[in-house]
Amino acid sequence: RDGAAGRRSVMHILATALSGTTRPSNRVGGSPLIPLSDPRNAQRAGPEQIHLTGASVDSIHVTWSDNDTSTAPSVVEVRAVSDAASWTAVPGPSGSVYSALQAADACPGGYTDPSCIYTSSVLHSVQLTQLEPATEYEYRVRSAAGKVQERSSRSLRFTTPPAAGSPAVRFGVVADLGQTTNSSATVAGLQQAAEDGSIDAILLGGDLSYADGDHRRWDSYARLFEGLWAGVPVAHVGGNHEVSSGGENWLAYSRRYPNGHAAAQSDSFLWYSLEAGPAHVMMLCSYAASGPGSPQHEWLRDRSMTCPGHVRDMSCRLAAA
């Protein structure tokens, strides 16, 4: 699924601001939803749903799910590919779960039906810091029972974006993915671009999983596209499907997709910024107050004054843009 006209215009401005060469894709209309029964959606033993968030040049969050019931401490082992050094173990907080009432469309029984209460697998997240820009890293995750997740070398490697102030950066820009056959084609294209070295990071302008209150769809979204999310840094911003549709209210999004808002002096995970190459990217939220005097407006004003050359990514049109 592609965004509406307002979003496409914002993304066009964003893309042309970053590079003189862009490769836009055309909207092709709706396509079938990938069913939960699809074999790619089967829960796997041990760590799964691995994804990288933040897209900073010197730090990144590694988040994953583990179906073990233990809430053991989270650990990511990492090393630079170039020096073949021993692994460095980076600890994080213990894993945790969340529960939510499924939307009526997903479970008509309501709150009196125990089967309508979704409880996540144990979610783990570790922030890697003091990374070097434009550097390829190898990583693996460890959680319950000391299990180490080692998949193909491609899926568990990532390269940090180029240093702030360097002359060029290449972003893949996408929004409104959902979980359809068209989504799969879009993700496959992004993954090929990443493997070809054509993009340094991804900016995802909201509306990720289209779970819309069926929280199983957050799991399937992360499983279906793990091959991309585990190998490319992604900066996300939330859209209406993360807050309003199906009573989401930011719950799953905030637990599963952390970002570096604190490093950007933002008091909210809903808006933040990052620097890569010549770009200072503002990730803004259309579904939080943005008028004069609001926290988001004040933060944006302060950041705009200190970083006059920037681009903005958002889920929908925002007055400030």
N, C-alpha and C positions, 0 to 999 in steps of 0.2 A: 504494500500500500504506500502511496506517495501522499505528501501533505497537500493542503489546500493552496489556493493561489497566493494568499498572504504569506504562508510559510515558504513557498517556492521563491517568492520575490526576495525574502530575507536571505534564503540560502544562496540565491544568485549573487546578491551583493556580497555576501561572505566569500563566496568562491572567487569572484573577480577581484576582491580586495587582496586575496592571498597570492594569486598567481595570474600571470598573463595568459596562461593556457588552462582551460577547463574542459572537462569531458562530461557534459550533462547527460542524464538519462531521461527517457521519455516515460510518462505515465502510460501504463498499458491496461488499466482497469482492474477490476476485482478478480480474485482467483480463489480456488477452494482452500478452506482452512485445513491444515494438516491435523488429522485426528489424534487424540491422545493415545489411541491404540497403535499408532505408527511405531514400528520397532525401534526407531531412533529415540523415542520417548521413554523407553524402558529404563527403570531405575537401575543404576549400576552399583556394584558393591564398592565400598570405600569412597574416597574423594571423587567428586564429580562436579559438573556445572562450574568449572574453573573459569574465572574471567578477571581481566585486568581493567581497572578504572582509575581515572585521574588524568592521565596523559601529560603529566608534568615532565620536564627534562631531567629532574633529579629525584623524583619519588613516584611511587605507584602503589595502589592497593591491589592485593591479590585476595580474591574472595572465592570460596567454594562451599559445597554442601557435602555432608557425610551422613550416611544413613545409620551409622553406629549411634547408639543411644548415649554414649559417653560424651560429656562436655569437656573433654580434655583440652589443655592449652593448644593453641594453634601455632604452627611453626612453618615458615617457608625457608627452604635452603636455596641459596643463590650463589652464583659465581659468574664472573665475566668470562665469556667464551674465549677471548683472545689469550688470556694468561693461564688457562687450565689450572687455576689455583684450587685448593681444597674448598669444599663447600663452607659457606658462612650460614649458620642457623640464626634466623631472625624470629624471635618469639612474638606472639601477639596475645590478645585476650582469649580466654576460654570461649569455646563455641557456645551458641545459644539458639533457642528456638522461639518462634512466635506462633500465635494462634489467631484465627480470624473466622468469622461467620461467612460461609459461602453465600454468594448472591443467589437470589431466588431462581434465576435462570439455570444455575448450576446445581442447585439443590432445593427443590420446592418445600421441603419439610420445615425449613426455618430453624430457629434457635432451640426448639423443643426436640429436634431430631439430632442425636449425637453425631450421626454421620455427616451432618452439615457443618460441623466444626472442623476446619482445616488446621492441622498442625504441621509446621515445616520440619524437614530434616534438620540436623544440627548445622548451623551456618557458622563458618569461620571466616575471619578477615584479618590480614596482616598488612601493615604499611611498610614498604621497603623505602628507605631513605638513603641519602648520600650516594645516589647513583650518579654515574657520569653521563653527560649527554652524548647522543649519537653512538651509543655503545650497545653491543649485543650481549644479552645475559641469558644464562640458562637457569631454570628454577624448577623446583619440585615442592609439593606441599605435603605436610605431615600433620595428622590430627589424631583421632582416636586410636588407641592401641599401638601407637608408633608407626602406623602404616605410611608408606611413602608412595605417592602417586607418580609413576614414571611412564609417560606415554611416548609418542614419537618425538624425536628431537625438535621437529618443527612446531608442534603444538605446545611445547613447553619451553619455548624461547621467545624473547621479545627484544626489540631494539628501542631504546629511549629516543625521543625526538631530538632534533638538532638544538644546540645551545641557543639561548636567548641572545639576540643580536647577530646571529649568523645570517647569511644573505638569503636563505630560502628555506621554506618548509612546505610539505605537501600533505594536505588533509583530505581524507575521504569524508564526505558530508552526506548524512542520511537521516531520515526520520520516518515515523509511522511504519515500522517494520511489520509488526504482527507476526503471525505464524502461518503463512500461506505458501503455495508453490511459487508465487512471485517473490515472496520474501526469501525463499531459498535461493532463487536465481540472483537476487540482489546481494545476498551474503556471499555467494560463490564468487561473484564479480569482485567484491571487496577483498576477499581472501586471495584471489589471484593477483590483484593489484599489490597487496601486501607482500606476497611471495616474490613478485617481480621487482620489488623495491620501489614501486611507483607512489606509495603513500607512507607517511611517517607516523600517522595517528588518525583516529576517526573522531569526528564530532557528531554526536547523535542528538538531534534536536527534539527529543521527547517522543512519547507514545511508543514504548518499547514492545511489551509482550502482548498488548491488547487482552490481558487477562480479564479485565472488567469484572472483578469480584470472584472469578473462578481461580483460586490461588494455585491450583494444579498447573495452570498455564504459565506461571512464573517458573516452575520447574522445567516444563517442556521447552519453553523459550531458551533457557540457559543450556539445556541438553542439546537441542537441535543445532545450535550455532556455536557450540563450544570451540570448534576448530578455529573459528575466527577470533572469538573473544579471549581465548587463552593465549593468543600470540600477538595481538596488536593492542596498544594502549588506546582506551576509549574515554573521551570526556562526554558525560551525559548531562542533559537537563530534563526535568520532568515536564510532562504535558497533562492534558485533561484526563487521559486514560490512566495516569498514575494517581490522580486525586479524586475525581468525581465519578467516573464510570464504575458502576457496581459497588460503590462505597469504598473504593480503594484507600482514600485518605492518606496517601503517601506511605502507608504501613510497609508493604512489601518492597517498594522502591527504596525507602530509606534504609531498610535492613540489608538489602542485597547489593546496592550500588553506591558505596561510599565514595567520597571525593575529597579533594584537598582544600575545602573551603576555609579551614582555620588558617592555613598558610597564606591565604589571600585576604586575611583580616575580615572575613565574612562571618557573621554570627549565625548564619543559616546554611544548611546543606542545599538549599534551593537556589542559591546564586553564589558564584565564585568566579575566579579568573585563573588563567594560566598563560605562561609565556613559552613560545617555541619559535626558533628562527627569528624573523623580523616581526612576528605577530604577537600582540597581546590580546588574547581571546576572552571576551566577557560572556559567561554563561548565565543568562538571565531567566527569570521565572515569570511567565504571564499569569500565573495563578496564585500570586501573592501581591499584596499591596505594592504599588509602584509609583504612586503620586508623590508630589512634593511633601517632604517631611516623613515619608515612610522609611523604614530601615533599608529597604532595597534601593530606594532612590538616593538616600544619603550615601550609601556605600558606593553606588555607581558614580555619583558626582565626585566623590573623593578619588576614586580610581581613575576617572576620566581626566581629572586635573593632573594627576601624577603620570598618567600613561596616555598622552594625547593621540598616539597612533594605535588604533585598535579595531578589532572586528567584533561583532556580537552574534551570538547564537542563542536562539530561544525557540520555544515550542509554538509560539503564535505571535502575532503582531503585538508590539509593546509601544506605548506612547513615547517612551524614552528613545526608541530607535528612529 
